[in-house]
Amino acid sequence: GAVVSQHPSRVICKSGTSVKIECRSLDFQATTMFWYRQFPKQSLMLMATSNEGSKATYEQGVEKDKFLINHASLTLSTLTVTSAHPEDSSFYICSALEVGRIQPQHFGDGTRLSIL
Amino acid sequence: AQSVSQHNHHVILSEAASLELGCNYSYGGTVNLFWYVQYPGQHLQLLLKYFSGDPLVKGIKGFEAEFIKSKFSFNLRKPSVQWSDTAEYFCAVNAHSGGSNYKLTFGKGTLLTVNP
């Protein structure tokens, strides 16, 4: 149980395009989802906390207009990287919390984003 | 803000060797502590967690961790590793601070390679 599906797993696109990444909780409802970014040989860095039906809470230094987050239902959150540039290339990971629980987070497989 | 330090970037062991991975955190208040494991090509999975009670926590696959509050440590141990334990291990801390009772701070990870 507690499966989180992240799609796509890998995306390569040209500089200037926007990319949408989906995070779905398959067998549970998630009021809260998280978006992380991971650089090579670095830890997961929390970008934002996504709450169903409300605005996301972004961590310091994360551009809200660059990384748009939508959490329209209890099973889906999306991260859109707008006007992506090569420096946005990274590994993006989402996680989800079951409704009524504060831990543990269940993680998706991640999305490898490469901007040419 | 809290931080998590994992002392070893890469650990190489032979099968049946004993394992101890270090994790220290910086936060003076109440914490929940986690170890996550990421097998090659897979998502992060919870290995074990500490919330309260017995500071020696047993997890899946024969892993255990000990919370030593005075040392701000939560080291991961396994008496005899197997080739299948080859993976990256992440220590994470959830600090009880105001309304953010579910945000995780991760260490940089330790890559464990077990040679057959």
HADDOCK unambig.tbl for C-alpha pairs under 7 A between the chains (distance, minus, plus):
assign (segid A and resid 41 and name CA) (segid B and resid 108 and name CA) 6.81 0.50 0.50
assign (segid A and resid 42 and name CA) (segid B and resid 108 and name CA) 4.91 0.50 0.50
assign (segid A and resid 43 and name CA) (segid B and resid 106 and name CA) 5.86 0.50 0.50
assign (segid A and resid 43 and name CA) (segid B and resid 107 and name CA) 5.46 0.50 0.50
assign (segid A and resid 43 and name CA) (segid B and resid 108 and name CA) 3.81 0.50 0.50
assign (segid A and resid 43 and name CA) (segid B and resid 109 and name CA) 6.29 0.50 0.50
assign (segid A and resid 44 and name CA) (segid B and resid 106 and name CA) 5.99 0.50 0.50
assign (segid A and resid 102 and name CA) (segid B and resid 101 and name CA) 6.94 0.50 0.50
assign (segid A and resid 102 and name CA) (segid B and resid 102 and name CA) 5.33 0.50 0.50
assign (segid A and resid 103 and name CA) (segid B and resid 102 and name CA) 6.55 0.50 0.50
assign (segid A and resid 107 and name CA) (segid B and resid 43 and name CA) 6.22 0.50 0.50
assign (segid A and resid 107 and name CA) (segid B and resid 44 and name CA) 5.74 0.50 0.50
assign (segid A and resid 108 and name CA) (segid B and resid 43 and name CA) 5.79 0.50 0.50
assign (segid A and resid 109 and name CA) (segid B and resid 42 and name CA) 6.05 0.50 0.50
assign (segid A and resid 109 and name CA) (segid B and resid 43 and name CA) 4.28 0.50 0.50
